[in-house]
Amino acid sequence: MNNTTYILMAMLVMAAITLAIRFVPFLLFGGKKKVPKSVEYLGGVLPPAMIAILVVYCLKTVTPLSGTHGLPELISVGVVAGLHIWKKNTFLSIGAGTICYMILIQIVFI
């Protein structure tokens, strides 16, 4: 098997697994079946928990006593939080925060 065939087969397997993961909830809970309380609970609790984990992960290497003292990160977190509170648009908040952070570390805090 050559390299191109291998890559195409890997992409097909990944696409099939992704589709299967997306369709399983509809197969399990589709129609007139009631969604279990535990699944409803997890659906309400997991998104904020994942965001909290991502924030901790992104800010774990900030050292306030050296370099820029964490200012680019702090400003970018403020942009994300402010935009999300104002517009309630996740893509806008994350996109603007990423652009803000890149501008700050590439141009402002060189």
SEFIRO-460648 format. One record per residue (C-alpha): residue number from 1; residue in three letters; y, z, x. Coordinates in Angstrom, 2 decimals, padded with zeros to 5 digits. Layout:
<rs>
+-----+-----+---------+---------+---------+
|   i |  aa |      yy |      zz |      xx |
+-----+-----+---------+---------+---------+
| NUM | ALA |       Y |       Z |       X |
...
+-----+-----+---------+---------+---------+
</rs>
This chain:
<rs>
+-----+-----+---------+---------+---------+
|   i |  aa |      yy |      zz |      xx |
+-----+-----+---------+---------+---------+
|   1 | MET |  000.00 |  000.00 |  000.00 |
|   2 | ASN |  003.32 | -001.02 |  001.50 |
|   3 | ASN |  006.48 |  001.08 |  001.49 |
|   4 | THR |  008.14 | -000.68 | -001.47 |
|   5 | THR |  005.08 | -000.28 | -003.69 |
|   6 | TYR |  004.82 |  003.38 | -002.73 |
|   7 | ILE |  008.47 |  003.99 | -003.62 |
|   8 | LEU |  008.15 |  002.18 | -006.95 |
|   9 | MET |  005.00 |  004.12 | -007.85 |
|  10 | ALA |  006.71 |  007.41 | -006.96 |
|  11 | MET |  009.69 |  006.48 | -009.14 |
|  12 | LEU |  007.40 |  005.61 | -012.06 |
|  13 | VAL |  005.55 |  008.93 | -011.75 |
|  14 | MET |  008.85 |  010.85 | -011.64 |
|  15 | ALA |  010.16 |  008.97 | -014.68 |
|  16 | ALA |  006.94 |  009.59 | -016.62 |
|  17 | ILE |  007.00 |  013.32 | -015.82 |
|  18 | THR |  010.68 |  013.59 | -016.77 |
|  19 | LEU |  010.04 |  011.85 | -020.10 |
|  20 | ALA |  007.01 |  014.01 | -020.78 |
|  21 | ILE |  009.00 |  017.18 | -020.14 |
|  22 | ARG |  011.72 |  015.97 | -022.51 |
|  23 | PHE |  009.27 |  015.07 | -025.30 |
|  24 | VAL |  007.03 |  018.16 | -025.22 |
|  25 | PRO |  009.45 |  020.41 | -027.19 |
|  26 | PHE |  009.72 |  017.79 | -029.93 |
|  27 | LEU |  005.94 |  017.53 | -030.11 |
|  28 | LEU |  005.50 |  021.31 | -030.23 |
|  29 | PHE |  008.37 |  022.20 | -032.56 |
|  30 | GLY |  009.11 |  018.92 | -034.33 |
|  31 | GLY |  008.78 |  018.47 | -038.05 |
|  32 | LYS |  008.56 |  021.57 | -040.21 |
|  33 | LYS |  007.38 |  024.04 | -037.56 |
|  34 | LYS |  009.68 |  027.00 | -037.01 |
|  35 | VAL |  010.86 |  027.62 | -033.45 |
|  36 | PRO |  009.56 |  030.99 | -032.19 |
|  37 | LYS |  012.09 |  033.79 | -031.78 |
|  38 | SER |  011.33 |  034.02 | -028.05 |
|  39 | VAL |  012.27 |  030.35 | -027.53 |
|  40 | GLU |  015.50 |  030.81 | -029.52 |
|  41 | TYR |  016.31 |  033.89 | -027.42 |
|  42 | LEU |  015.71 |  032.04 | -024.16 |
|  43 | GLY |  017.81 |  029.13 | -025.39 |
|  44 | GLY |  020.75 |  031.48 | -025.86 |
|  45 | VAL |  020.32 |  033.58 | -022.73 |
|  46 | LEU |  019.27 |  031.12 | -020.03 |
|  47 | PRO |  022.37 |  028.85 | -019.85 |
|  48 | PRO |  024.81 |  031.67 | -018.99 |
|  49 | ALA |  022.24 |  033.20 | -016.62 |
|  50 | MET |  021.84 |  029.90 | -014.78 |
|  51 | ILE |  025.61 |  029.51 | -014.46 |
|  52 | ALA |  025.84 |  033.04 | -013.03 |
|  53 | ILE |  023.11 |  032.25 | -010.50 |
|  54 | LEU |  024.91 |  029.05 | -009.48 |
|  55 | VAL |  028.20 |  030.91 | -008.99 |
|  56 | VAL |  026.52 |  033.53 | -006.80 |
|  57 | TYR |  024.73 |  030.80 | -004.81 |
|  58 | CYS |  027.94 |  028.83 | -004.28 |
|  59 | LEU |  029.96 |  031.85 | -003.18 |
|  60 | LYS |  027.32 |  033.61 | -001.06 |
|  61 | THR |  028.61 |  032.19 |  002.24 |
|  62 | VAL |  032.29 |  032.95 |  001.67 |
|  63 | THR |  033.63 |  035.22 |  004.39 |
|  64 | PRO |  036.97 |  036.71 |  003.34 |
|  65 | LEU |  037.72 |  038.05 |  006.82 |
|  66 | SER |  037.59 |  034.73 |  008.68 |
|  67 | GLY |  038.82 |  031.16 |  008.46 |
|  68 | THR |  040.59 |  030.34 |  005.23 |
|  69 | HIS |  039.59 |  033.74 |  003.77 |
|  70 | GLY |  037.76 |  032.09 |  000.86 |
|  71 | LEU |  040.94 |  030.61 | -000.63 |
|  72 | PRO |  039.53 |  027.11 | -001.32 |
|  73 | GLU |  036.55 |  028.63 | -003.12 |
|  74 | LEU |  038.69 |  031.09 | -005.08 |
|  75 | ILE |  041.17 |  028.40 | -006.14 |
|  76 | SER |  038.36 |  026.04 | -007.16 |
|  77 | VAL |  036.59 |  028.75 | -009.19 |
|  78 | GLY |  039.92 |  029.41 | -010.93 |
|  79 | VAL |  040.31 |  025.70 | -011.73 |
|  80 | VAL |  036.79 |  025.53 | -013.16 |
|  81 | ALA |  037.20 |  028.71 | -015.23 |
|  82 | GLY |  040.69 |  027.79 | -016.45 |
|  83 | LEU |  039.74 |  024.27 | -017.47 |
|  84 | HIS |  036.58 |  025.44 | -019.19 |
|  85 | ILE |  038.43 |  028.11 | -021.17 |
|  86 | TRP |  041.15 |  025.60 | -022.07 |
|  87 | LYS |  039.18 |  022.41 | -022.82 |
|  88 | LYS |  035.58 |  023.71 | -023.32 |
|  89 | ASN |  034.29 |  020.62 | -021.49 |
|  90 | THR |  031.64 |  021.36 | -018.87 |
|  91 | PHE |  031.79 |  017.97 | -017.18 |
|  92 | LEU |  035.58 |  018.10 | -016.89 |
|  93 | SER |  035.51 |  021.65 | -015.50 |
|  94 | ILE |  032.82 |  020.99 | -012.90 |
|  95 | GLY |  034.23 |  017.60 | -011.92 |
|  96 | ALA |  037.78 |  018.88 | -011.52 |
|  97 | GLY |  036.60 |  021.96 | -009.63 |
|  98 | THR |  034.58 |  019.81 | -007.23 |
|  99 | ILE |  037.49 |  017.43 | -006.65 |
| 100 | CYS |  039.85 |  020.39 | -006.15 |
| 101 | TYR |  037.50 |  021.99 | -003.62 |
| 102 | MET |  037.03 |  018.74 | -001.68 |
| 103 | ILE |  040.79 |  018.15 | -001.52 |
| 104 | LEU |  041.38 |  021.71 | -000.39 |
| 105 | ILE |  038.81 |  021.67 |  002.42 |
| 106 | GLN |  039.48 |  018.08 |  003.56 |
| 107 | ILE |  043.28 |  017.93 |  003.34 |
| 108 | VAL |  044.94 |  021.31 |  002.74 |
| 109 | PHE |  042.82 |  023.82 |  004.69 |
| 110 | ILE |  041.87 |  021.72 |  007.70 |
+-----+-----+---------+---------+---------+
</rs>
